[in-house]
Amino acid sequence: MITWGWTGYNMLIIYSALQTIPAEVMEAAALDGCSGWRLAWAVKIPLVRPALVLTTIFSIIGTAQLYTEPAVLVSARIPGVDPKFSPIMNATLGMDVGGQNLAAAQSVVLALITLVLSFGFLKYNQRKGAMA
């Protein structure tokens, strides 16, 4: 459910980045004999790399905040779906049973993990881009 819900959003970002590729670059690649998959891998993907990084960071943050879809499945009593399926669901369950301090601590840890993953991925891509 989540994949299809956010695919359109990510595709809009990537499509916008593809639209900003100058026609001169595409023409130069065509004159050099570049077409099809070679054009995509050698020209287009490197030029839309910032958009790909952005959508990946948004996806990391969105995955860490996953709540609605598993909560719907839990309330529908779907077998195999645990009420502690995601970190936010676990914190919410802790709030329901009177563990407000634990739930608050879990929320802060989740925010810090999301921050570290996002910045880690960003730094990795910046370092990888500097080496290329």
C-alpha positions in Angstrom: 0.0 0.0 0.0 2.7 2.4 1.0 4.9 1.8 -2.0 2.1 2.7 -4.4 1.0 5.6 -2.3 4.3 7.4 -2.5 5.6 6.2 -5.9 3.7 9.0 -7.7 5.2 11.6 -5.3 8.7 10.4 -5.9 8.1 10.1 -9.7 7.0 13.7 -9.8 10.3 14.8 -8.3 12.3 12.6 -10.6 10.2 13.6 -13.7 10.8 17.3 -12.8 14.5 16.6 -12.6 14.5 14.9 -16.0 12.7 17.9 -17.5 15.6 20.2 -16.4 18.2 18.3 -18.4 19.3 20.7 -21.2 18.5 19.6 -24.7 22.1 20.4 -25.7 23.3 17.6 -23.4 20.9 15.1 -24.9 21.9 16.2 -28.4 25.6 15.9 -27.6 25.0 12.4 -26.3 23.1 11.4 -29.4 25.9 12.7 -31.6 28.3 10.6 -29.6 26.2 7.5 -30.5 24.6 7.2 -27.1 21.0 5.8 -27.1 18.6 3.6 -25.1 20.0 2.2 -21.9 23.4 3.7 -22.4 21.8 7.2 -22.5 19.9 6.5 -19.3 22.8 5.1 -17.4 25.5 7.4 -18.6 23.6 10.7 -19.0 20.2 10.9 -17.4 20.8 9.1 -14.1 23.9 11.1 -13.2 22.1 14.3 -13.9 19.0 13.4 -11.8 21.2 12.0 -9.0 20.3 14.9 -6.6 16.6 14.2 -7.1 17.2 10.5 -6.4 19.0 11.3 -3.2 16.2 13.6 -2.2 13.5 10.9 -2.8 15.6 8.3 -0.9 16.0 10.6 2.1 12.2 11.3 2.1 11.6 7.5 1.9 13.9 6.9 4.9 12.1 9.5 6.9 8.7 8.2 5.8 9.6 4.6 6.6 10.6 5.5 10.1 7.3 7.3 10.6 5.2 4.4 9.4 2.0 4.2 11.4 -1.3 4.4 9.5 -1.2 1.3 7.3 -0.1 -1.2 10.0 -2.6 0.4 12.4 -5.4 -0.2 10.0 -4.3 -3.8 9.6 -4.1 -4.3 13.4 -7.6 -2.9 13.9 -8.9 -5.2 11.2 -7.4 -8.1 13.1 -5.3 -9.4 10.2 -3.4 -12.5 11.5 0.3 -12.0 11.8 0.3 -8.2 12.2 1.7 -7.2 15.6 0.5 -4.1 17.5 4.3 -3.3 17.9 4.9 -3.5 14.1 6.5 -0.1 13.7 8.3 2.2 16.2 5.5 4.7 16.3 2.9 1.9 16.9 5.1 0.6 19.8 5.3 4.1 21.3 1.5 4.5 21.0 0.9 1.1 22.6 3.2 2.3 25.5 1.1 5.4 25.9 -2.1 3.3 26.1 -0.8 1.2 28.9 0.4 4.1 31.0 4.1 4.1 29.9 4.2 7.8 28.9 7.9 8.2 29.8 8.9 5.1 27.9 6.8 6.2 24.9 8.4 9.7 25.0 11.9 8.1 25.1 11.1 5.8 22.2 9.9 8.8 20.2 13.1 10.7 20.8 15.2 7.7 19.9 13.2 7.3 16.7 13.7 10.9 15.8 17.5 10.6 16.4 17.8 7.4 14.4 15.9 9.0 11.5 18.2 12.0 11.7 21.4 9.9 11.8 20.2 7.7 8.9 19.2 10.7 6.8 22.5 12.6 7.4 24.5 9.4 7.0 23.0 8.7 3.6 23.5 12.3 2.6 27.1 12.3 3.6 27.7 9.0 1.9 26.4 10.4 -1.3 28.4 13.6 -1.0 31.6 11.6 -0.4 30.7 9.2 -3.2 30.1 12.2 -5.5 33.4 13.9 -4.6 35.3 10.7 -5.5 33.6 10.4 -9.0 
